[in-house]
Amino acid sequence: MANLKEKLKKVALNKAPTDDEITKAIVGEVGPYGKEGMQWVAATIRNRKQGLQGVYGGKNPNVIAGKYTPQQYKDAADSWKESEKNDFTGGAHHWFSDADLKQANVQNIIKKDGLIFIKRVGHNNFYRKKG
C-alpha cells in the first residue's frame, strides 16, 4: 500500500499546473509591476517547459490571501494566453529579481549555466541560455 501511495504522490507532483495556478504564480511574481513584466514572466515559464518548477509566485502570501486586483489577474491570464503565440522575451529561460542578483549562489548559476542577460523589466532581470 505504501508503494501505491508513493506512486500517486509522484503523479500528483508531476501533473501540469492549471491555467489558474499559472496565472496566480505570474501575479505573485510580478503583479505590482504591470503587464509587460507579466508578459515576460509568462513567456519565460512557457520557454522553460517545466510547469511551475522553481516559480514561487503562487506561494506569495498576497496571492494566497487573494490580495490582488481583478485587473492584475486578468493581465496575468491574458499574458499567459498570449505567450502561446508570442515569445516576448526572445528565448528567456530564467529571471532573477534585483535582490536575487545580490546573492552569490545566483551569480554562480549565471556563470555555471552561461546565461546571457536579455533585459530588465521592472525589478526582474531576464536571461537566456547560451547558444
C-alpha positions as CSV (number, residue, x, y, z in Angstrom):
1,M,0.0,0.0,0.0
2,A,2.9,2.4,0.8
3,N,4.2,1.8,-2.7
4,L,0.9,2.8,-4.3
5,K,0.8,6.0,-2.1
6,E,4.3,6.9,-3.3
7,K,3.4,6.4,-6.9
8,L,0.2,8.5,-6.6
9,K,2.2,11.2,-4.9
10,K,4.7,11.3,-7.8
11,V,1.9,11.5,-10.3
12,A,0.3,14.4,-8.4
13,L,3.7,16.2,-8.2
14,N,4.3,15.8,-11.9
15,K,0.8,17.0,-13.1
16,A,0.7,20.0,-15.3
17,P,-0.4,23.2,-13.5
18,T,-3.7,24.6,-14.4
19,D,-4.1,28.0,-16.1
20,D,-5.4,29.4,-12.9
21,E,-2.3,28.2,-10.9
22,I,0.0,29.7,-13.6
23,T,-2.0,32.9,-13.6
24,K,-1.7,33.3,-9.8
25,A,2.0,32.5,-10.0
26,I,2.5,35.3,-12.5
27,V,0.6,37.7,-10.3
28,G,2.7,36.6,-7.3
29,E,5.9,37.1,-9.2
30,V,5.3,40.5,-10.9
31,G,1.7,41.6,-10.1
32,P,2.6,45.1,-9.0
33,Y,5.0,45.7,-11.9
34,G,2.4,45.8,-14.7
35,K,1.5,43.9,-17.9
36,E,5.0,44.0,-19.5
37,G,6.5,42.2,-16.6
38,M,3.7,39.6,-16.7
39,Q,4.2,39.0,-20.4
40,W,7.9,38.4,-19.8
41,V,7.4,36.0,-16.9
42,A,4.6,34.2,-18.7
43,A,6.8,33.7,-21.8
44,T,9.8,32.6,-19.7
45,I,7.6,30.0,-17.8
46,R,6.5,28.7,-21.2
47,N,10.0,28.6,-22.6
48,R,11.2,26.5,-19.7
49,K,8.7,23.8,-20.3
50,Q,8.9,22.8,-16.6
51,G,5.5,24.0,-15.4
52,L,5.9,26.0,-12.2
53,Q,9.1,24.2,-11.1
54,G,11.2,26.9,-9.5
55,V,8.5,29.6,-9.7
56,Y,7.4,30.8,-6.2
57,G,4.8,33.4,-7.1
58,G,1.9,31.0,-6.3
59,K,3.2,30.8,-2.8
60,N,3.3,34.6,-2.4
61,P,1.3,35.4,0.8
62,N,-0.6,38.1,-1.1
63,V,-1.7,35.6,-3.7
64,I,-2.7,33.0,-1.1
65,A,-4.7,35.7,0.7
66,G,-6.3,36.8,-2.6
67,K,-4.8,40.3,-2.3
68,Y,-4.6,41.2,-5.9
69,T,-6.9,43.1,-8.1
70,P,-9.2,41.7,-10.8
71,Q,-7.2,43.7,-13.3
72,Q,-3.9,42.1,-12.2
73,Y,-5.5,38.6,-12.5
74,K,-6.8,39.5,-16.0
75,D,-3.5,40.9,-17.2
76,A,-1.7,37.8,-15.9
77,A,-4.2,35.4,-17.6
78,D,-4.0,37.4,-20.8
79,S,-0.2,37.3,-20.7
80,W,-0.2,33.5,-20.2
81,K,-2.6,33.1,-23.2
82,E,-0.6,35.5,-25.4
83,S,2.6,33.6,-24.6
84,E,1.3,30.6,-26.5
85,K,1.9,32.5,-29.8
86,N,4.3,35.3,-28.8
87,D,7.6,34.9,-27.0
88,F,8.0,38.4,-25.7
89,T,11.5,37.6,-24.4
90,G,13.5,36.3,-27.3
91,G,14.1,33.0,-25.6
92,A,14.4,33.8,-21.9
93,H,14.7,30.7,-19.6
94,H,15.5,32.5,-16.3
95,W,14.6,35.6,-14.4
96,F,16.1,36.9,-11.2
97,S,14.9,39.9,-9.1
98,D,17.3,42.7,-8.3
99,A,17.5,41.2,-4.8
100,D,18.3,37.7,-6.2
101,L,21.3,39.1,-8.2
102,K,23.0,40.2,-4.9
103,Q,23.2,36.5,-3.8
104,A,26.4,34.6,-4.6
105,N,24.5,31.4,-5.5
106,V,22.6,33.2,-8.2
107,Q,25.8,34.7,-9.6
108,N,27.2,31.1,-9.6
109,I,24.1,29.9,-11.6
110,I,24.5,32.6,-14.1
111,K,28.2,31.8,-14.6
112,K,27.9,28.0,-14.5
113,D,24.9,27.9,-16.9
114,G,26.5,30.6,-19.2
115,L,23.4,32.7,-19.0
116,I,23.2,35.8,-21.2
117,F,21.3,38.9,-20.0
118,I,18.5,40.0,-22.2
119,K,16.5,42.8,-20.5
120,R,15.5,44.3,-17.2
121,V,11.7,44.6,-16.7
122,G,10.5,46.2,-13.5
123,H,12.6,44.7,-10.8
124,N,13.4,41.5,-12.7
125,N,16.3,40.6,-15.0
126,F,15.8,38.1,-17.8
127,Y,18.4,35.7,-19.1
128,R,18.6,33.1,-21.9
129,K,20.8,30.1,-22.3
130,K,23.9,30.5,-24.4
131,G,23.7,29.1,-28.0
